[in-house]
Amino acid sequence: MENKKITRKEALKKIEKHGKYFALTALGTYLILQPKQAQAASPQAPGAGF
């Protein structure tokens, strides 16, 4: 594969095109890497406490 360099302007255009994808990927990664905090924030299982 050819190693092609792009300008900063071209890189920003590519980021604009895929911004939603990048944001969702970052959010998903954050949620996966923070499982204990996500569990602490979730409601108690139904039927628990009997």
Number of C-alpha atoms within 10 A of each C-alpha: 3 4 5 5 8 8 7 9 9 11 11 11 11 11 13 11 10 10 13 11 11 13 11 11 12 12 12 11 11 11 13 11 11 10 11 10 10 11 10 9 9 8 7 10 7 6 6 6 6 3
